[in-house]
Amino acid sequence: MIAADLRNTSRTCPRDECGYVAAQNRPTQDTFHCVACGHRAHTDTVGAVNVLRPGWPVAIPTWVSEKPPLHAGEE
């Protein structure tokens, strides 16, 4: 289990190339709109992605970004 800092998870842009944090990113209770890069999403989705992010390097096998392992009998 990995502890995640829950502060500002629905105010932080989930895009890797952005990550901007601002109260203005939440114009309404359920709407996320990053004022820096323009990314739009539902705040629950944004919060969930940001909570899961610290565990991604641990939870995703290393081969996911590479060629998958071969099964028996394959070359």
N, C-alpha and C positions, 0 to 999 in steps of 0.2 A: 504494500500500500504506500502511496506517495501522498504527502500532505500538499494541498493546493491552497494558495492564498485566495480567498473568495472576494476580497475587496476589489471593487471596480470591474468585476468580470463582465457585467453587461454594459459597461461604459468604454471598454477597451476594444479597439478595432481588431478583429481576429485575423486579418490578412498579415501574413509573415512580413511583407514589405512595408507595412504601415505600423500597427501597434499603438496608434495615437489614443490617449486616454483623455476624455473630457465629459463633463456632465451634459454638454451640448450635443453629444453624440446620441442622446436619447430625447428626441423632441416630444415623444409621447410615451406612455407606460409600456406599450408593446412594440414600439418602432425603434430600430437602430439605424442611424444615418451618420456615418463618419464625416465630420466636417473637414477632415484633412484629405481623404482620398475619395470620398463619395460612395463607399461601400454601403449597401443597404441590406438589412435582414431583420428577422424577428428577434427581439431582445432575448427570448429564451434560447434560441439557437446560438446566438453570440455568446451568451453566458456559458452554455454547455461546452462549446468549443474551447473557450478560454479555461474552463475548469479541467477539461481533459488534456489540454496541451502539455502540462508538465510530465504526464505519464506516457505520451506518445513514443518517445525514444525507447522506453522500457517495454511497452506493450506490443510494439510492432516488430516482428522478426526482421533481422538485418537483410534478409533476401528479398523483402517486399519491394525495395527500390532497385533491386538487381534482377538477374535472371533467376527464376524459381529453381529449387533443387530438382535434380532428375529423379525419376522413379526407376525402380528396378527394371532393367531391360531397355532403357532409353539411352540414346547417345547424346 
